[in-house]
Amino acid sequence: MDYVAKVTVAAGVCGFVTKVEALLDDSQKVKLSIESDCPHVMALAGVYPESEGMMEVFLPLGDAPLFIAAKNTLKHSACPVPSAIMKGIEVACGLALPRDVTIKVER
C-alpha cells in the first residue's frame, strides 16, 4: 500500500508558495513531487527527488541528505521548506499524523 502526504508552505515575506507531495512506495523510498514559485526550492527539487524515508527521518538535524541538499541549493537559512519536506516524509512513512505546524512571527 502506498502512503501519501501533501504539504503546502507559504514561506513568509518572500511570498513564495511550495507544494510537496511525498509518496512512500513499496521499496520504502519516499518519492517527492515539489512545485514552487521559488527557483532555489526548484533547484532543491532537482537534486533531491526521493528520500530513504525512515532512515533519514531519524538522523540528527543537519545530517539528513535533505538538509545537506538544502544547504547547497537554498539561499536563506531560515527557509521553512526543508522542515516542511521532512514533515511530509515523516507522515508518508507513517511515523506521524498529518497535523499542521505553525510558526507565528511577531514584533
C-alpha positions in Angstrom: 0.0 0.0 0.0 1.3 3.5 -0.9 1.1 6.3 1.7 0.9 9.9 0.6 1.4 13.2 2.4 0.7 16.6 1.0 2.3 19.7 2.4 1.8 23.4 1.4 4.2 26.0 2.6 3.6 29.8 2.4 7.2 30.7 3.2 6.7 34.2 4.5 7.8 37.6 3.3 9.3 36.2 0.1 5.8 35.4 -0.9 6.7 32.0 -2.4 4.4 29.0 -2.1 5.7 25.5 -2.2 3.6 22.3 -2.6 5.1 18.9 -1.7 3.7 15.5 -2.3 5.6 12.7 -0.6 4.7 9.1 -1.6 6.1 6.0 0.2 6.5 3.3 -2.3 6.8 -0.5 -1.9 10.6 -0.2 -1.7 10.3 2.1 1.4 11.6 5.1 -0.5 9.7 8.3 -0.5 9.3 9.8 -3.9 8.9 13.6 -3.8 7.0 15.9 -6.1 7.8 19.5 -5.4 6.4 22.6 -7.1 7.4 26.1 -6.0 7.4 29.7 -7.1 11.0 29.8 -5.7 13.8 29.0 -8.1 16.0 27.9 -5.3 13.4 25.4 -4.0 13.0 24.1 -7.5 16.8 23.6 -7.6 16.5 21.6 -4.4 13.7 19.5 -6.0 16.0 18.8 -8.9 18.8 17.3 -6.8 16.5 15.7 -4.1 13.8 13.7 -5.9 13.5 11.0 -3.2 14.3 10.1 0.4 15.4 7.0 2.1 12.3 7.6 4.4 12.5 6.1 7.8 16.3 6.0 7.9 16.5 9.7 7.0 13.9 10.9 9.5 15.9 9.5 12.4 19.2 11.1 11.5 20.5 14.1 13.6 19.4 17.5 12.3 21.8 18.6 9.6 23.0 15.0 8.8 20.0 14.1 6.7 20.6 14.2 2.9 17.6 16.6 2.6 19.3 19.2 4.7 22.6 18.7 3.0 20.9 19.2 -0.4 19.1 22.3 1.0 22.4 23.7 2.3 23.8 23.5 -1.3 20.7 25.0 -3.1 18.8 27.3 -0.8 20.0 30.9 -0.2 18.2 31.6 3.1 18.9 29.6 6.2 15.5 30.5 7.8 13.6 29.0 4.8 10.9 26.7 6.3 10.6 24.5 3.2 13.2 21.8 4.2 11.5 21.2 7.5 8.1 21.0 5.7 9.5 18.4 3.3 10.8 16.4 6.2 7.4 16.5 7.9 5.9 15.2 4.7 8.4 12.4 4.6 7.6 11.6 8.2 3.9 11.4 7.5 4.3 9.4 4.3 6.3 6.9 6.3 3.5 6.6 8.9 5.7 8.0 11.7 3.5 11.0 12.4 -0.1 12.0 11.9 -0.8 14.7 9.3 -1.1 17.8 11.6 -0.3 21.4 10.8 2.8 23.1 12.1 2.6 26.8 12.8 5.3 29.4 13.1 4.0 32.7 14.2 6.4 35.7 13.9 5.6 39.0 15.6 7.4 42.2 16.5 
